[in-house]
Amino acid sequence: MAVIKLYGRERELALLGRLKPPFLAVVYGRRRIGKTALVLSFISARLHLYFFVNPKKPRGVLLEEFGEALRRVAGLPSYVRFADWEEFFDVLFQLRGYVVAFDEFQWFLETAPEVPYILQKMWDTRVEKPSVILTGSVVGMVKRLVADAGSPLFGRADLVLERGSWSPPQCSGGWGIWVWWGRRLSSSFSYSAGCPTTTALLSSGGLRRRRMR
């Protein structure tokens, strides 16, 4: 699996923007590294659907919640219910021109393990389909889905992007800490361990105020 490592949201957004629809993209990295913010920024100006795969919710609850969002976008009557994930993806893949994002997609392996294989079948057999972005923070599980030979999505992703920690100058450019190039910036970076989400909190003083309470 060829993995592109970029550090800086503008470059990552540009890379996603160069993909020709319909595309399948995978964005992964450790928690609180800014994957969700990156994807939401990309899809905000496009027709889109965003789903968060909560591993604490039963599969039936997830299907109902996801189905409700899909019904609204697809213009289906409120009484329509999806009996299973196969029916859900059958309708979802009729949304040509949309970008569909599944955040923390790897949790389907636990809550509904058939989903990656349904996605594989839909992706392979549908000519007209939406673009799909999958994110994941459990790196081993993500690689089981897209990197291992024989895995359901092996060889299908147009882009696999690993989001890593930023260096101090990149944190400055990416999150607007443009005043403090001295002690303040270095201090922020040491607290955040290179994590852009936490660095953003520090730049506004949010984390410091929490520590003082």
PyMOL CGO cylinders between C-alpha atoms (Angstrom):
from pymol import cmd
from pymol.cgo import CYLINDER

trace = [
    CYLINDER, 0.00, 0.00, 0.00, 1.48, 3.35, -1.04, 0.3, 1, 1, 1, 1, 1, 1,
    CYLINDER, 1.48, 3.35, -1.04, 0.91, 5.86, 1.76, 0.3, 1, 1, 1, 1, 1, 1,
    CYLINDER, 0.91, 5.86, 1.76, 1.33, 9.59, 1.28, 0.3, 1, 1, 1, 1, 1, 1,
    CYLINDER, 1.33, 9.59, 1.28, 2.49, 11.50, 4.35, 0.3, 1, 1, 1, 1, 1, 1,
    CYLINDER, 2.49, 11.50, 4.35, 1.75, 15.21, 4.33, 0.3, 1, 1, 1, 1, 1, 1,
    CYLINDER, 1.75, 15.21, 4.33, 1.80, 17.70, 7.18, 0.3, 1, 1, 1, 1, 1, 1,
    CYLINDER, 1.80, 17.70, 7.18, -0.28, 20.81, 6.60, 0.3, 1, 1, 1, 1, 1, 1,
    CYLINDER, -0.28, 20.81, 6.60, -4.00, 21.05, 5.94, 0.3, 1, 1, 1, 1, 1, 1,
    CYLINDER, -4.00, 21.05, 5.94, -3.74, 23.14, 2.79, 0.3, 1, 1, 1, 1, 1, 1,
    CYLINDER, -3.74, 23.14, 2.79, -1.54, 20.58, 1.08, 0.3, 1, 1, 1, 1, 1, 1,
    CYLINDER, -1.54, 20.58, 1.08, -3.80, 17.74, 2.20, 0.3, 1, 1, 1, 1, 1, 1,
    CYLINDER, -3.80, 17.74, 2.20, -6.91, 19.55, 0.96, 0.3, 1, 1, 1, 1, 1, 1,
    CYLINDER, -6.91, 19.55, 0.96, -5.20, 20.21, -2.36, 0.3, 1, 1, 1, 1, 1, 1,
    CYLINDER, -5.20, 20.21, -2.36, -4.34, 16.54, -2.69, 0.3, 1, 1, 1, 1, 1, 1,
    CYLINDER, -4.34, 16.54, -2.69, -7.94, 15.49, -1.99, 0.3, 1, 1, 1, 1, 1, 1,
    CYLINDER, -7.94, 15.49, -1.99, -9.17, 18.13, -4.40, 0.3, 1, 1, 1, 1, 1, 1,
    CYLINDER, -9.17, 18.13, -4.40, -7.13, 16.66, -7.25, 0.3, 1, 1, 1, 1, 1, 1,
    CYLINDER, -7.13, 16.66, -7.25, -8.91, 13.31, -7.02, 0.3, 1, 1, 1, 1, 1, 1,
    CYLINDER, -8.91, 13.31, -7.02, -11.28, 12.65, -9.89, 0.3, 1, 1, 1, 1, 1, 1,
    CYLINDER, -11.28, 12.65, -9.89, -14.79, 11.64, -8.74, 0.3, 1, 1, 1, 1, 1, 1,
    CYLINDER, -14.79, 11.64, -8.74, -15.90, 9.11, -7.94, 0.3, 1, 1, 1, 1, 1, 1,
    CYLINDER, -15.90, 9.11, -7.94, -12.93, 8.33, -5.72, 0.3, 1, 1, 1, 1, 1, 1,
    CYLINDER, -12.93, 8.33, -5.72, -12.21, 6.25, -2.65, 0.3, 1, 1, 1, 1, 1, 1,
    CYLINDER, -12.21, 6.25, -2.65, -9.86, 7.86, -0.14, 0.3, 1, 1, 1, 1, 1, 1,
    CYLINDER, -9.86, 7.86, -0.14, -8.57, 6.67, 3.24, 0.3, 1, 1, 1, 1, 1, 1,
    CYLINDER, -8.57, 6.67, 3.24, -7.27, 9.10, 5.88, 0.3, 1, 1, 1, 1, 1, 1,
    CYLINDER, -7.27, 9.10, 5.88, -5.80, 7.59, 9.02, 0.3, 1, 1, 1, 1, 1, 1,
    CYLINDER, -5.80, 7.59, 9.02, -3.61, 8.48, 11.99, 0.3, 1, 1, 1, 1, 1, 1,
    CYLINDER, -3.61, 8.48, 11.99, -3.72, 8.53, 15.76, 0.3, 1, 1, 1, 1, 1, 1,
    CYLINDER, -3.72, 8.53, 15.76, -6.54, 10.17, 17.68, 0.3, 1, 1, 1, 1, 1, 1,
    CYLINDER, -6.54, 10.17, 17.68, -6.83, 13.96, 17.97, 0.3, 1, 1, 1, 1, 1, 1,
    CYLINDER, -6.83, 13.96, 17.97, -4.57, 14.57, 15.00, 0.3, 1, 1, 1, 1, 1, 1,
    CYLINDER, -4.57, 14.57, 15.00, -7.16, 16.50, 12.97, 0.3, 1, 1, 1, 1, 1, 1,
    CYLINDER, -7.16, 16.50, 12.97, -8.52, 13.86, 10.60, 0.3, 1, 1, 1, 1, 1, 1,
    CYLINDER, -8.52, 13.86, 10.60, -12.17, 14.76, 11.15, 0.3, 1, 1, 1, 1, 1, 1,
    CYLINDER, -12.17, 14.76, 11.15, -11.51, 18.49, 10.82, 0.3, 1, 1, 1, 1, 1, 1,
    CYLINDER, -11.51, 18.49, 10.82, -9.64, 17.87, 7.56, 0.3, 1, 1, 1, 1, 1, 1,
    CYLINDER, -9.64, 17.87, 7.56, -12.45, 15.79, 6.07, 0.3, 1, 1, 1, 1, 1, 1,
    CYLINDER, -12.45, 15.79, 6.07, -15.20, 18.16, 7.22, 0.3, 1, 1, 1, 1, 1, 1,
    CYLINDER, -15.20, 18.16, 7.22, -13.31, 21.07, 5.70, 0.3, 1, 1, 1, 1, 1, 1,
    CYLINDER, -13.31, 21.07, 5.70, -13.02, 19.23, 2.40, 0.3, 1, 1, 1, 1, 1, 1,
    CYLINDER, -13.02, 19.23, 2.40, -16.65, 18.14, 2.14, 0.3, 1, 1, 1, 1, 1, 1,
    CYLINDER, -16.65, 18.14, 2.14, -18.21, 21.37, 3.46, 0.3, 1, 1, 1, 1, 1, 1,
    CYLINDER, -18.21, 21.37, 3.46, -18.37, 23.00, 0.00, 0.3, 1, 1, 1, 1, 1, 1,
    CYLINDER, -18.37, 23.00, 0.00, -19.63, 19.83, -1.68, 0.3, 1, 1, 1, 1, 1, 1,
    CYLINDER, -19.63, 19.83, -1.68, -22.78, 17.74, -1.65, 0.3, 1, 1, 1, 1, 1, 1,
    CYLINDER, -22.78, 17.74, -1.65, -22.03, 15.38, 1.16, 0.3, 1, 1, 1, 1, 1, 1,
    CYLINDER, -22.03, 15.38, 1.16, -23.11, 12.99, 3.88, 0.3, 1, 1, 1, 1, 1, 1,
    CYLINDER, -23.11, 12.99, 3.88, -21.09, 12.50, 7.06, 0.3, 1, 1, 1, 1, 1, 1,
    CYLINDER, -21.09, 12.50, 7.06, -21.42, 9.45, 9.30, 0.3, 1, 1, 1, 1, 1, 1,
    CYLINDER, -21.42, 9.45, 9.30, -19.61, 8.77, 12.57, 0.3, 1, 1, 1, 1, 1, 1,
    CYLINDER, -19.61, 8.77, 12.57, -19.29, 5.08, 13.38, 0.3, 1, 1, 1, 1, 1, 1,
    CYLINDER, -19.29, 5.08, 13.38, -19.76, 4.97, 17.15, 0.3, 1, 1, 1, 1, 1, 1,
    CYLINDER, -19.76, 4.97, 17.15, -18.54, 1.58, 18.44, 0.3, 1, 1, 1, 1, 1, 1,
    CYLINDER, -18.54, 1.58, 18.44, -20.65, 1.92, 21.59, 0.3, 1, 1, 1, 1, 1, 1,
    CYLINDER, -20.65, 1.92, 21.59, -23.92, 1.94, 19.67, 0.3, 1, 1, 1, 1, 1, 1,
    CYLINDER, -23.92, 1.94, 19.67, -25.61, -1.32, 18.66, 0.3, 1, 1, 1, 1, 1, 1,
    CYLINDER, -25.61, -1.32, 18.66, -25.68, -2.07, 14.94, 0.3, 1, 1, 1, 1, 1, 1,
    CYLINDER, -25.68, -2.07, 14.94, -29.44, -1.56, 14.75, 0.3, 1, 1, 1, 1, 1, 1,
    CYLINDER, -29.44, -1.56, 14.75, -29.19, 1.91, 16.26, 0.3, 1, 1, 1, 1, 1, 1,
    CYLINDER, -29.19, 1.91, 16.26, -26.41, 2.89, 13.87, 0.3, 1, 1, 1, 1, 1, 1,
    CYLINDER, -26.41, 2.89, 13.87, -28.42, 1.61, 10.90, 0.3, 1, 1, 1, 1, 1, 1,
    CYLINDER, -28.42, 1.61, 10.90, -31.46, 3.61, 11.99, 0.3, 1, 1, 1, 1, 1, 1,
    CYLINDER, -31.46, 3.61, 11.99, -29.46, 6.81, 12.53, 0.3, 1, 1, 1, 1, 1, 1,
    CYLINDER, -29.46, 6.81, 12.53, -27.57, 6.49, 9.26, 0.3, 1, 1, 1, 1, 1, 1,
    CYLINDER, -27.57, 6.49, 9.26, -30.76, 5.54, 7.45, 0.3, 1, 1, 1, 1, 1, 1,
    CYLINDER, -30.76, 5.54, 7.45, -32.57, 8.63, 8.71, 0.3, 1, 1, 1, 1, 1, 1,
    CYLINDER, -32.57, 8.63, 8.71, -29.83, 10.89, 7.36, 0.3, 1, 1, 1, 1, 1, 1,
    CYLINDER, -29.83, 10.89, 7.36, -29.85, 9.05, 4.04, 0.3, 1, 1, 1, 1, 1, 1,
    CYLINDER, -29.85, 9.05, 4.04, -33.64, 9.26, 3.74, 0.3, 1, 1, 1, 1, 1, 1,
    CYLINDER, -33.64, 9.26, 3.74, -33.53, 13.04, 4.09, 0.3, 1, 1, 1, 1, 1, 1,
    CYLINDER, -33.53, 13.04, 4.09, -30.86, 13.46, 1.42, 0.3, 1, 1, 1, 1, 1, 1,
    CYLINDER, -30.86, 13.46, 1.42, -32.38, 10.94, -0.97, 0.3, 1, 1, 1, 1, 1, 1,
    CYLINDER, -32.38, 10.94, -0.97, -35.88, 12.41, -0.55, 0.3, 1, 1, 1, 1, 1, 1,
    CYLINDER, -35.88, 12.41, -0.55, -37.41, 9.15, 0.65, 0.3, 1, 1, 1, 1, 1, 1,
    CYLINDER, -37.41, 9.15, 0.65, -40.64, 9.06, 2.71, 0.3, 1, 1, 1, 1, 1, 1,
    CYLINDER, -40.64, 9.06, 2.71, -40.17, 8.97, 6.47, 0.3, 1, 1, 1, 1, 1, 1,
    CYLINDER, -40.17, 8.97, 6.47, -41.78, 5.55, 6.72, 0.3, 1, 1, 1, 1, 1, 1,
    CYLINDER, -41.78, 5.55, 6.72, -39.00, 3.94, 4.67, 0.3, 1, 1, 1, 1, 1, 1,
    CYLINDER, -39.00, 3.94, 4.67, -36.77, 1.74, 6.81, 0.3, 1, 1, 1, 1, 1, 1,
    CYLINDER, -36.77, 1.74, 6.81, -33.64, -0.11, 5.77, 0.3, 1, 1, 1, 1, 1, 1,
    CYLINDER, -33.64, -0.11, 5.77, -33.82, -3.75, 6.76, 0.3, 1, 1, 1, 1, 1, 1,
    CYLINDER, -33.82, -3.75, 6.76, -30.05, -4.25, 6.65, 0.3, 1, 1, 1, 1, 1, 1,
    CYLINDER, -30.05, -4.25, 6.65, -26.80, -2.63, 5.59, 0.3, 1, 1, 1, 1, 1, 1,
    CYLINDER, -26.80, -2.63, 5.59, -27.11, -4.07, 2.09, 0.3, 1, 1, 1, 1, 1, 1,
    CYLINDER, -27.11, -4.07, 2.09, -30.27, -2.04, 1.51, 0.3, 1, 1, 1, 1, 1, 1,
    CYLINDER, -30.27, -2.04, 1.51, -28.65, 1.04, 3.04, 0.3, 1, 1, 1, 1, 1, 1,
    CYLINDER, -28.65, 1.04, 3.04, -25.62, 0.93, 0.73, 0.3, 1, 1, 1, 1, 1, 1,
    CYLINDER, -25.62, 0.93, 0.73, -27.81, 0.14, -2.27, 0.3, 1, 1, 1, 1, 1, 1,
    CYLINDER, -27.81, 0.14, -2.27, -29.56, 3.50, -1.85, 0.3, 1, 1, 1, 1, 1, 1,
    CYLINDER, -29.56, 3.50, -1.85, -26.41, 5.31, -0.73, 0.3, 1, 1, 1, 1, 1, 1,
    CYLINDER, -26.41, 5.31, -0.73, -24.61, 4.37, -3.94, 0.3, 1, 1, 1, 1, 1, 1,
    CYLINDER, -24.61, 4.37, -3.94, -27.29, 6.06, -5.99, 0.3, 1, 1, 1, 1, 1, 1,
    CYLINDER, -27.29, 6.06, -5.99, -26.08, 9.46, -4.72, 0.3, 1, 1, 1, 1, 1, 1,
    CYLINDER, -26.08, 9.46, -4.72, -23.97, 10.32, -7.73, 0.3, 1, 1, 1, 1, 1, 1,
    CYLINDER, -23.97, 10.32, -7.73, -21.96, 13.52, -7.24, 0.3, 1, 1, 1, 1, 1, 1,
    CYLINDER, -21.96, 13.52, -7.24, -21.93, 13.28, -3.44, 0.3, 1, 1, 1, 1, 1, 1,
    CYLINDER, -21.93, 13.28, -3.44, -18.99, 12.77, -1.13, 0.3, 1, 1, 1, 1, 1, 1,
    CYLINDER, -18.99, 12.77, -1.13, -19.80, 10.30, 1.65, 0.3, 1, 1, 1, 1, 1, 1,
    CYLINDER, -19.80, 10.30, 1.65, -17.53, 10.29, 4.70, 0.3, 1, 1, 1, 1, 1, 1,
    CYLINDER, -17.53, 10.29, 4.70, -17.42, 7.49, 7.26, 0.3, 1, 1, 1, 1, 1, 1,
    CYLINDER, -17.42, 7.49, 7.26, -15.51, 8.67, 10.32, 0.3, 1, 1, 1, 1, 1, 1,
    CYLINDER, -15.51, 8.67, 10.32, -13.79, 5.89, 12.33, 0.3, 1, 1, 1, 1, 1, 1,
    CYLINDER, -13.79, 5.89, 12.33, -14.82, 3.37, 9.69, 0.3, 1, 1, 1, 1, 1, 1,
    CYLINDER, -14.82, 3.37, 9.69, -12.73, 0.61, 11.27, 0.3, 1, 1, 1, 1, 1, 1,
    CYLINDER, -12.73, 0.61, 11.27, -15.32, 0.16, 14.05, 0.3, 1, 1, 1, 1, 1, 1,
    CYLINDER, -15.32, 0.16, 14.05, -17.60, -1.52, 11.53, 0.3, 1, 1, 1, 1, 1, 1,
    CYLINDER, -17.60, -1.52, 11.53, -15.30, -4.52, 12.00, 0.3, 1, 1, 1, 1, 1, 1,
    CYLINDER, -15.30, -4.52, 12.00, -16.82, -4.88, 15.47, 0.3, 1, 1, 1, 1, 1, 1,
    CYLINDER, -16.82, -4.88, 15.47, -20.34, -3.49, 15.14, 0.3, 1, 1, 1, 1, 1, 1,
    CYLINDER, -20.34, -3.49, 15.14, -21.24, -4.73, 11.64, 0.3, 1, 1, 1, 1, 1, 1,
    CYLINDER, -21.24, -4.73, 11.64, -18.37, -6.74, 10.14, 0.3, 1, 1, 1, 1, 1, 1,
    CYLINDER, -18.37, -6.74, 10.14, -20.22, -7.32, 6.88, 0.3, 1, 1, 1, 1, 1, 1,
    CYLINDER, -20.22, -7.32, 6.88, -20.12, -3.61, 5.97, 0.3, 1, 1, 1, 1, 1, 1,
    CYLINDER, -20.12, -3.61, 5.97, -16.56, -3.49, 4.52, 0.3, 1, 1, 1, 1, 1, 1,
    CYLINDER, -16.56, -3.49, 4.52, -17.46, -6.38, 2.21, 0.3, 1, 1, 1, 1, 1, 1,
    CYLINDER, -17.46, -6.38, 2.21, -20.72, -4.71, 1.17, 0.3, 1, 1, 1, 1, 1, 1,
    CYLINDER, -20.72, -4.71, 1.17, -18.76, -1.56, 0.39, 0.3, 1, 1, 1, 1, 1, 1,
    CYLINDER, -18.76, -1.56, 0.39, -16.29, -3.65, -1.61, 0.3, 1, 1, 1, 1, 1, 1,
    CYLINDER, -16.29, -3.65, -1.61, -19.08, -5.17, -3.69, 0.3, 1, 1, 1, 1, 1, 1,
    CYLINDER, -19.08, -5.17, -3.69, -20.80, -1.84, -4.31, 0.3, 1, 1, 1, 1, 1, 1,
    CYLINDER, -20.80, -1.84, -4.31, -17.54, -0.16, -5.27, 0.3, 1, 1, 1, 1, 1, 1,
    CYLINDER, -17.54, -0.16, -5.27, -16.63, -2.91, -7.69, 0.3, 1, 1, 1, 1, 1, 1,
    CYLINDER, -16.63, -2.91, -7.69, -20.02, -3.28, -9.37, 0.3, 1, 1, 1, 1, 1, 1,
    CYLINDER, -20.02, -3.28, -9.37, -21.50, 0.23, -9.55, 0.3, 1, 1, 1, 1, 1, 1,
    CYLINDER, -21.50, 0.23, -9.55, -20.44, 2.49, -12.39, 0.3, 1, 1, 1, 1, 1, 1,
    CYLINDER, -20.44, 2.49, -12.39, -22.23, 5.57, -11.09, 0.3, 1, 1, 1, 1, 1, 1,
    CYLINDER, -22.23, 5.57, -11.09, -21.59, 6.09, -7.40, 0.3, 1, 1, 1, 1, 1, 1,
    CYLINDER, -21.59, 6.09, -7.40, -20.59, 8.70, -4.83, 0.3, 1, 1, 1, 1, 1, 1,
    CYLINDER, -20.59, 8.70, -4.83, -17.06, 9.42, -3.75, 0.3, 1, 1, 1, 1, 1, 1,
    CYLINDER, -17.06, 9.42, -3.75, -16.21, 7.86, -0.40, 0.3, 1, 1, 1, 1, 1, 1,
    CYLINDER, -16.21, 7.86, -0.40, -13.77, 8.97, 2.31, 0.3, 1, 1, 1, 1, 1, 1,
    CYLINDER, -13.77, 8.97, 2.31, -12.95, 6.62, 5.18, 0.3, 1, 1, 1, 1, 1, 1,
    CYLINDER, -12.95, 6.62, 5.18, -11.11, 7.78, 8.30, 0.3, 1, 1, 1, 1, 1, 1,
    CYLINDER, -11.11, 7.78, 8.30, -9.63, 5.69, 11.09, 0.3, 1, 1, 1, 1, 1, 1,
    CYLINDER, -9.63, 5.69, 11.09, -7.56, 6.11, 14.22, 0.3, 1, 1, 1, 1, 1, 1,
    CYLINDER, -7.56, 6.11, 14.22, -6.81, 2.46, 15.02, 0.3, 1, 1, 1, 1, 1, 1,
    CYLINDER, -6.81, 2.46, 15.02, -3.99, 2.06, 12.54, 0.3, 1, 1, 1, 1, 1, 1,
    CYLINDER, -3.99, 2.06, 12.54, -3.77, -1.74, 12.73, 0.3, 1, 1, 1, 1, 1, 1,
    CYLINDER, -3.77, -1.74, 12.73, -7.49, -2.13, 12.01, 0.3, 1, 1, 1, 1, 1, 1,
    CYLINDER, -7.49, -2.13, 12.01, -7.33, 0.34, 9.13, 0.3, 1, 1, 1, 1, 1, 1,
    CYLINDER, -7.33, 0.34, 9.13, -4.47, -1.57, 7.55, 0.3, 1, 1, 1, 1, 1, 1,
    CYLINDER, -4.47, -1.57, 7.55, -6.46, -4.79, 7.90, 0.3, 1, 1, 1, 1, 1, 1,
    CYLINDER, -6.46, -4.79, 7.90, -9.14, -3.16, 5.77, 0.3, 1, 1, 1, 1, 1, 1,
    CYLINDER, -9.14, -3.16, 5.77, -7.05, -1.60, 3.01, 0.3, 1, 1, 1, 1, 1, 1,
    CYLINDER, -7.05, -1.60, 3.01, -3.45, -2.87, 3.13, 0.3, 1, 1, 1, 1, 1, 1,
    CYLINDER, -3.45, -2.87, 3.13, -3.48, -6.61, 3.63, 0.3, 1, 1, 1, 1, 1, 1,
    CYLINDER, -3.48, -6.61, 3.63, -3.77, -8.75, 0.51, 0.3, 1, 1, 1, 1, 1, 1,
    CYLINDER, -3.77, -8.75, 0.51, -7.24, -10.25, 0.58, 0.3, 1, 1, 1, 1, 1, 1,
    CYLINDER, -7.24, -10.25, 0.58, -8.67, -7.46, 2.71, 0.3, 1, 1, 1, 1, 1, 1,
    CYLINDER, -8.67, -7.46, 2.71, -12.02, -6.10, 1.48, 0.3, 1, 1, 1, 1, 1, 1,
    CYLINDER, -12.02, -6.10, 1.48, -10.69, -2.77, 0.21, 0.3, 1, 1, 1, 1, 1, 1,
    CYLINDER, -10.69, -2.77, 0.21, -7.21, -3.86, -0.86, 0.3, 1, 1, 1, 1, 1, 1,
    CYLINDER, -7.21, -3.86, -0.86, -6.07, -2.05, -4.01, 0.3, 1, 1, 1, 1, 1, 1,
    CYLINDER, -6.07, -2.05, -4.01, -9.25, 0.00, -4.30, 0.3, 1, 1, 1, 1, 1, 1,
    CYLINDER, -9.25, 0.00, -4.30, -8.31, 3.29, -2.65, 0.3, 1, 1, 1, 1, 1, 1,
    CYLINDER, -8.31, 3.29, -2.65, -7.29, 6.11, -4.96, 0.3, 1, 1, 1, 1, 1, 1,
    CYLINDER, -7.29, 6.11, -4.96, -5.53, 7.80, -2.04, 0.3, 1, 1, 1, 1, 1, 1,
    CYLINDER, -5.53, 7.80, -2.04, -4.27, 6.57, 1.32, 0.3, 1, 1, 1, 1, 1, 1,
    CYLINDER, -4.27, 6.57, 1.32, -3.18, 9.49, 3.46, 0.3, 1, 1, 1, 1, 1, 1,
    CYLINDER, -3.18, 9.49, 3.46, -1.50, 9.08, 6.82, 0.3, 1, 1, 1, 1, 1, 1,
    CYLINDER, -1.50, 9.08, 6.82, -1.94, 12.16, 8.98, 0.3, 1, 1, 1, 1, 1, 1,
    CYLINDER, -1.94, 12.16, 8.98, 1.03, 12.58, 11.32, 0.3, 1, 1, 1, 1, 1, 1,
    CYLINDER, 1.03, 12.58, 11.32, 2.31, 14.96, 13.96, 0.3, 1, 1, 1, 1, 1, 1,
    CYLINDER, 2.31, 14.96, 13.96, 3.33, 18.45, 12.88, 0.3, 1, 1, 1, 1, 1, 1,
    CYLINDER, 3.33, 18.45, 12.88, 6.55, 20.29, 13.53, 0.3, 1, 1, 1, 1, 1, 1,
    CYLINDER, 6.55, 20.29, 13.53, 6.32, 23.70, 15.30, 0.3, 1, 1, 1, 1, 1, 1,
    CYLINDER, 6.32, 23.70, 15.30, 6.46, 25.79, 12.08, 0.3, 1, 1, 1, 1, 1, 1,
    CYLINDER, 6.46, 25.79, 12.08, 3.74, 23.62, 10.55, 0.3, 1, 1, 1, 1, 1, 1,
    CYLINDER, 3.74, 23.62, 10.55, 1.59, 23.97, 13.65, 0.3, 1, 1, 1, 1, 1, 1,
    CYLINDER, 1.59, 23.97, 13.65, 2.00, 27.72, 13.36, 0.3, 1, 1, 1, 1, 1, 1,
    CYLINDER, 2.00, 27.72, 13.36, 0.98, 27.82, 9.71, 0.3, 1, 1, 1, 1, 1, 1,
    CYLINDER, 0.98, 27.82, 9.71, -1.85, 25.35, 10.10, 0.3, 1, 1, 1, 1, 1, 1,
    CYLINDER, -1.85, 25.35, 10.10, -3.54, 26.65, 13.22, 0.3, 1, 1, 1, 1, 1, 1,
    CYLINDER, -3.54, 26.65, 13.22, -2.92, 30.38, 13.32, 0.3, 1, 1, 1, 1, 1, 1,
    CYLINDER, -2.92, 30.38, 13.32, -0.31, 30.60, 16.08, 0.3, 1, 1, 1, 1, 1, 1,
    CYLINDER, -0.31, 30.60, 16.08, 1.36, 33.36, 14.17, 0.3, 1, 1, 1, 1, 1, 1,
    CYLINDER, 1.36, 33.36, 14.17, 2.37, 35.67, 17.01, 0.3, 1, 1, 1, 1, 1, 1,
    CYLINDER, 2.37, 35.67, 17.01, 4.54, 33.49, 19.18, 0.3, 1, 1, 1, 1, 1, 1,
    CYLINDER, 4.54, 33.49, 19.18, 7.62, 32.16, 17.44, 0.3, 1, 1, 1, 1, 1, 1,
    CYLINDER, 7.62, 32.16, 17.44, 9.59, 32.05, 20.67, 0.3, 1, 1, 1, 1, 1, 1,
    CYLINDER, 9.59, 32.05, 20.67, 8.85, 30.59, 24.06, 0.3, 1, 1, 1, 1, 1, 1,
    CYLINDER, 8.85, 30.59, 24.06, 5.06, 30.48, 23.64, 0.3, 1, 1, 1, 1, 1, 1,
    CYLINDER, 5.06, 30.48, 23.64, 5.15, 28.40, 20.48, 0.3, 1, 1, 1, 1, 1, 1,
    CYLINDER, 5.15, 28.40, 20.48, 7.75, 25.98, 21.82, 0.3, 1, 1, 1, 1, 1, 1,
    CYLINDER, 7.75, 25.98, 21.82, 5.78, 25.57, 25.03, 0.3, 1, 1, 1, 1, 1, 1,
    CYLINDER, 5.78, 25.57, 25.03, 2.57, 24.90, 23.12, 0.3, 1, 1, 1, 1, 1, 1,
    CYLINDER, 2.57, 24.90, 23.12, 4.25, 22.27, 21.01, 0.3, 1, 1, 1, 1, 1, 1,
    CYLINDER, 4.25, 22.27, 21.01, 5.72, 20.46, 24.00, 0.3, 1, 1, 1, 1, 1, 1,
    CYLINDER, 5.72, 20.46, 24.00, 2.30, 20.25, 25.63, 0.3, 1, 1, 1, 1, 1, 1,
    CYLINDER, 2.30, 20.25, 25.63, 0.60, 19.05, 22.46, 0.3, 1, 1, 1, 1, 1, 1,
    CYLINDER, 0.60, 19.05, 22.46, 3.20, 16.49, 21.39, 0.3, 1, 1, 1, 1, 1, 1,
    CYLINDER, 3.20, 16.49, 21.39, 2.70, 17.60, 17.82, 0.3, 1, 1, 1, 1, 1, 1,
    CYLINDER, 2.70, 17.60, 17.82, -1.06, 17.16, 17.85, 0.3, 1, 1, 1, 1, 1, 1,
    CYLINDER, -1.06, 17.16, 17.85, -2.78, 19.96, 15.86, 0.3, 1, 1, 1, 1, 1, 1,
    CYLINDER, -2.78, 19.96, 15.86, -6.09, 19.67, 17.72, 0.3, 1, 1, 1, 1, 1, 1,
    CYLINDER, -6.09, 19.67, 17.72, -4.46, 20.21, 21.09, 0.3, 1, 1, 1, 1, 1, 1,
    CYLINDER, -4.46, 20.21, 21.09, -2.20, 22.92, 19.71, 0.3, 1, 1, 1, 1, 1, 1,
    CYLINDER, -2.20, 22.92, 19.71, -5.30, 24.79, 18.54, 0.3, 1, 1, 1, 1, 1, 1,
    CYLINDER, -5.30, 24.79, 18.54, -6.65, 24.71, 22.09, 0.3, 1, 1, 1, 1, 1, 1,
    CYLINDER, -6.65, 24.71, 22.09, -3.37, 26.00, 23.44, 0.3, 1, 1, 1, 1, 1, 1,
    CYLINDER, -3.37, 26.00, 23.44, -3.22, 28.84, 20.93, 0.3, 1, 1, 1, 1, 1, 1,
    CYLINDER, -3.22, 28.84, 20.93, -6.52, 30.16, 22.28, 0.3, 1, 1, 1, 1, 1, 1,
    CYLINDER, -6.52, 30.16, 22.28, -5.59, 29.51, 25.90, 0.3, 1, 1, 1, 1, 1, 1,
    CYLINDER, -5.59, 29.51, 25.90, -8.29, 26.88, 26.23, 0.3, 1, 1, 1, 1, 1, 1,
    CYLINDER, -8.29, 26.88, 26.23, -6.12, 24.15, 27.68, 0.3, 1, 1, 1, 1, 1, 1,
    CYLINDER, -6.12, 24.15, 27.68, -4.40, 26.53, 30.06, 0.3, 1, 1, 1, 1, 1, 1,
    CYLINDER, -4.40, 26.53, 30.06, -7.74, 27.74, 31.44, 0.3, 1, 1, 1, 1, 1, 1,
    CYLINDER, -7.74, 27.74, 31.44, -8.85, 24.17, 31.99, 0.3, 1, 1, 1, 1, 1, 1,
    CYLINDER, -8.85, 24.17, 31.99, -5.71, 23.39, 33.95, 0.3, 1, 1, 1, 1, 1, 1,
    CYLINDER, -5.71, 23.39, 33.95, -6.25, 26.38, 36.25, 0.3, 1, 1, 1, 1, 1, 1,
    CYLINDER, -6.25, 26.38, 36.25, -9.77, 25.38, 37.26, 0.3, 1, 1, 1, 1, 1, 1,
]
cmd.load_cgo(trace, "trace")
